[in-house]
Amino acid sequence: MSTTTGACAHAESRMQAYLDKLLSESDTLVVEEHLSVCADCAAAYRFELKLRKHVKACCGGRADEDHCREELLAKLKSCCGGAADEQPS
């Protein structure tokens, strides 16, 4: 049984835009209000923040998507023995 509410679904569907500061003022307020009362969504928000910081750090602080993707793939290949681009059988 899922505990996700309509408010959780609304916040989740806007999380990336919220993190990118792309929401309207009214949508921002709705998401922030929900995050202040929902521990699960607040935890998901904190996770996304940490993930973004980690990815940015792994990319040498650069936000260039192509550079970041290439650098992350190279790091995955080096730590995973080159299996990062192989498809599972």
C-alpha positions in Angstrom: 0.0 0.0 0.0 1.4 3.4 -1.0 1.5 6.3 1.4 2.0 8.8 -1.4 -0.6 11.6 -1.3 -1.7 13.9 -4.0 0.4 16.6 -2.3 3.5 14.3 -2.4 2.9 13.5 -6.1 2.6 17.3 -6.8 5.8 18.1 -4.9 7.6 15.1 -6.5 6.6 16.1 -10.0 8.0 19.6 -9.5 11.1 18.7 -7.5 13.6 19.1 -10.3 12.2 22.4 -11.4 12.1 23.5 -7.7 15.8 22.6 -7.4 16.6 24.5 -10.5 14.6 27.5 -9.3 12.3 27.4 -12.3 8.9 27.3 -10.6 6.6 30.2 -10.4 6.4 31.9 -7.0 3.1 30.2 -6.2 4.3 26.7 -7.1 7.5 27.4 -5.1 5.4 28.3 -2.1 3.3 25.1 -2.5 6.3 22.9 -2.7 8.1 24.6 0.2 5.0 24.3 2.4 4.7 20.6 1.6 8.4 20.0 2.3 8.0 21.7 5.7 5.3 19.2 6.7 6.2 16.0 4.9 9.3 14.1 6.2 9.4 11.7 3.3 9.4 14.5 0.7 11.9 16.6 2.7 14.2 13.6 2.8 13.9 13.1 -0.9 14.7 16.8 -1.4 17.8 16.6 0.8 18.9 13.5 -1.1 18.5 15.3 -4.5 20.6 18.2 -3.1 23.4 15.9 -1.9 23.3 14.0 -5.2 23.6 17.3 -7.2 26.5 18.5 -5.0 28.2 15.1 -5.4 27.8 15.1 -9.2 29.1 18.6 -9.5 32.1 17.8 -7.3 32.8 14.7 -9.4 32.8 16.9 -12.5 35.4 19.3 -11.1 32.8 21.9 -10.2 31.7 22.3 -13.8 28.0 22.3 -14.6 28.6 21.5 -18.4 26.3 18.5 -18.9 28.4 16.9 -21.7 31.7 17.3 -19.8 30.0 16.0 -16.6 28.5 12.9 -18.4 31.9 12.0 -20.0 33.8 12.5 -16.7 31.3 10.4 -14.7 31.4 7.6 -17.3 35.2 7.6 -17.2 35.1 7.3 -13.4 32.6 4.5 -13.5 34.6 2.6 -16.1 37.8 3.0 -14.0 36.1 1.8 -10.8 33.9 -0.9 -12.4 36.5 -2.4 -14.7 35.1 -1.0 -17.8 31.6 -2.4 -17.3 29.8 0.9 -17.2 28.8 0.9 -20.9 28.2 -2.9 -21.2 24.6 -4.1 -21.4 23.4 -6.8 -19.0 22.8 -10.2 -20.6 
